[in-house]
Amino acid sequence: MNIGPYLKQLRLDKGYTLNEVAAMVEISASFLSQIENMKLSPSLDSLQKLLNFYAVNLSDFFRQVEQRRVIIVRSEETRAFDVSGGAIRLTLLASKLQNNSLETFIVKFLKNSASINTAVLPKEVNGERIIYILKGSLLISLDNETAVTLTEGDSVNYKSHVPCSIIAAGDEAELLISGMPPLIIADYNNQ
């Protein structure tokens, strides 16, 4: 994590010298220089003092530090976890720590009639979701009224404010689901 260069950029953007910042947050200029040049890591207390001085929220700071232009995820780096008593396996294709604006999962239904719902976001968010069926047959219910059976190769795109429920219509169904802003799997059931 490149905390130092981002702290340096904050300081330069605000027009401060090392000595000015060091004096205001009560650390030495030498210590601040070593942090900015990645020779030392700041304690959480020191980092919080610096961010308070720069008027930057801690979570926003880490979101900016972690953003990358390109993220490559090798198959051995994916994170899979079973939910609903082993009825569903979720595989996150890029870490949440990478602060993607797009989040993608492979959802594998290991039992017939297992179901999962995506979170419903406010209309103001104006996000989208896409579901692509990789294997098997799934019943997709949108907006609590439209239900359609999709099979391998079928897809559906919908707004993130539309409720969506996905139910396995057979064993071993699998889909890819992607969304922006980051997807939230609201709940899952083993019916």
Buried (B, 14 or more C-beta within 10 A) or exposed (E): EEBBEBBBEBBEEEEBEBEBBBEEBEBEBEBBBBBBEBEBEBEEEBBBBBBEBBEBEEEEBBEEBBEEEEEEBEEEEBEEEEBBEEBBBBBBBBBEEEBBEBBBBBBBBBBBBBBBBBBBBEEEEEBBBBBBBEBBBBBBBBEEEEEEEBEBEBEBEBBBBBBBBBBBBBEEBBBBBBBBBBBEBEEBBBE
